[in-house]
Amino acid sequence: MNNGIKNLLQMEPRRNGALPGNPPAGKPAEAGREAVAREAPQEKVTLTEAARKIADLSNKAGGVPMDEARVRQIRESIENGSYQPDPVAIAKALMRFEQGG
């Protein structure tokens, strides 16, 4: 029978414990975990310049007082659908941010 997915039903299931966390047949569970741990790839995370700026600003903003009333007003206008952002002002602010100003 051909099921249209490269004869998927005719494939043999894995029986040697090759999946991560499953020890190979006949070996203790600890040996399987150690093998997986040794083969784990090393990951490296890098931030873009914009991400670094945002993180820096976020750290600096931690001590800046916030206008609770203004935040509440904006939140309410967003929730009730009356908030009308100014796309030109947003674009200008983004450009200033990207240019370091």
C-alpha positions in Angstrom: 0.0 0.0 0.0 1.3 3.5 -0.9 0.1 6.2 1.4 1.7 9.0 -0.6 4.3 10.0 2.0 7.2 8.0 0.7 5.8 4.7 2.0 5.7 5.9 5.6 3.9 2.8 6.9 6.6 0.6 5.5 9.4 2.2 7.5 10.9 0.3 10.4 10.5 1.9 13.9 13.7 2.8 15.7 14.6 0.1 18.2 18.1 1.1 19.2 17.1 4.0 21.6 18.6 6.6 19.2 16.3 9.3 20.4 17.8 11.8 22.9 17.2 10.7 26.5 16.7 7.0 25.5 19.7 4.8 26.2 20.7 2.4 23.5 19.4 -1.1 24.1 21.3 -3.1 26.6 23.0 0.0 28.3 22.0 1.6 31.6 20.1 4.8 31.5 23.0 6.8 32.9 25.2 6.0 30.0 22.6 7.3 27.5 22.2 10.6 29.4 26.0 11.1 29.5 26.3 10.5 25.7 23.5 13.1 25.1 25.2 15.6 27.4 28.6 15.3 25.7 27.1 15.8 22.3 25.0 18.9 23.1 25.9 21.7 20.7 27.3 25.0 22.1 25.0 27.9 21.4 26.1 31.5 21.1 23.9 34.5 21.4 24.7 37.9 19.9 22.8 41.1 20.1 22.3 43.6 17.4 23.3 47.2 18.1 19.6 48.2 18.3 19.1 45.4 20.9 22.0 46.7 22.9 20.6 50.2 22.9 17.2 49.0 24.0 18.7 46.9 26.8 20.8 49.9 27.9 17.8 52.3 27.8 15.7 49.7 29.7 18.4 49.5 32.5 18.6 53.3 32.6 14.8 53.7 32.7 14.6 51.6 35.9 15.2 54.6 38.1 13.1 57.1 36.1 9.7 58.0 37.6 6.7 57.0 35.5 3.5 59.0 35.0 1.0 56.5 36.3 -2.0 58.6 35.3 -0.7 58.9 31.7 0.0 55.2 31.4 -3.5 54.4 32.8 -5.1 56.9 30.3 -3.3 55.3 27.3 -4.1 51.8 28.5 -7.8 52.6 28.8 -7.9 54.2 25.3 -6.2 51.2 23.8 -8.7 48.9 25.5 -11.8 50.8 24.4 -10.5 51.3 20.9 -10.1 55.1 21.0 -6.3 55.2 20.9 -5.1 57.0 17.7 -1.3 56.7 17.5 0.5 59.3 15.4 2.5 57.2 12.8 4.6 60.3 11.8 5.7 60.9 15.4 6.5 57.3 15.9 8.6 57.1 12.7 10.5 60.3 13.7 11.2 58.8 17.2 12.4 55.6 15.6 14.7 57.5 13.3 16.1 59.5 16.2 16.7 56.3 18.1 18.5 54.6 15.2 20.6 57.7 14.6 21.7 57.7 18.2 19.9 61.0 19.1 
